[in-house]
Amino acid sequence: MHTIPMHAVAARTAYGIPPKDYRDQALRPQADADRLALALLAAVQGGLLLALSQRTIDALEAAIDTVIAQIHDQAAPH
């Protein structure tokens, strides 16, 4: 049985990525919602860390934009 790590559940919930039960409505069948959510969480956390240390949000914007583009690419056609 496949168990979903709590960080993946938390990331999906926090960023509005639908549960796998609904992914056929929002994401392509081959999309891995857990992995996309985890990548978005890592982009936010890493981007914030860099923003604090560099005193600029350039890295945060780049990381989030990149992950959002990947999520958009995995969206199911409507």
LINGISUL-V825424 format. One record per residue. N is the residue number from 0. RES is the residue in one small letter. SS is DSSP state (H for helix, E for strand, L for the rest). PHI is phi as a letter, one per 30 degrees, with the letter a starting at -180 (NA if undefined). Layout:
n/res/ss/phi
N/RES/SS/PHI
N/RES/SS/PHI
This chain:
n/res/ss/phi
0/m/L/NA
1/h/L/d
2/t/L/c
3/i/L/c
4/p/L/d
5/m/H/e
6/h/H/d
7/a/H/d
8/v/H/d
9/a/H/d
10/a/H/d
11/r/H/d
12/t/H/d
13/a/H/d
14/y/H/c
15/g/L/i
16/i/L/d
17/p/L/d
18/p/L/d
19/k/H/e
20/d/H/e
21/y/H/c
22/r/H/d
23/d/H/d
24/q/H/d
25/a/H/c
26/l/E/b
27/r/L/d
28/p/L/e
29/q/L/d
30/a/L/d
31/d/L/c
32/a/H/d
33/d/H/d
34/r/H/d
35/l/H/d
36/a/H/d
37/l/H/d
38/a/H/d
39/l/H/d
40/l/H/d
41/a/H/d
42/a/H/d
43/v/H/d
44/q/H/d
45/g/H/d
46/g/H/d
47/l/H/d
48/l/H/d
49/l/H/d
50/a/H/d
51/l/H/d
52/s/H/d
53/q/H/c
54/r/L/h
55/t/L/a
56/i/L/c
57/d/H/e
58/a/H/d
59/l/H/d
60/e/H/d
61/a/H/d
62/a/H/d
63/i/H/d
64/d/H/e
65/t/H/d
66/v/H/d
67/i/H/d
68/a/H/d
69/q/H/d
70/i/H/d
71/h/H/d
72/d/H/d
73/q/L/c
74/a/E/d
75/a/L/d
76/p/L/d
77/h/L/c
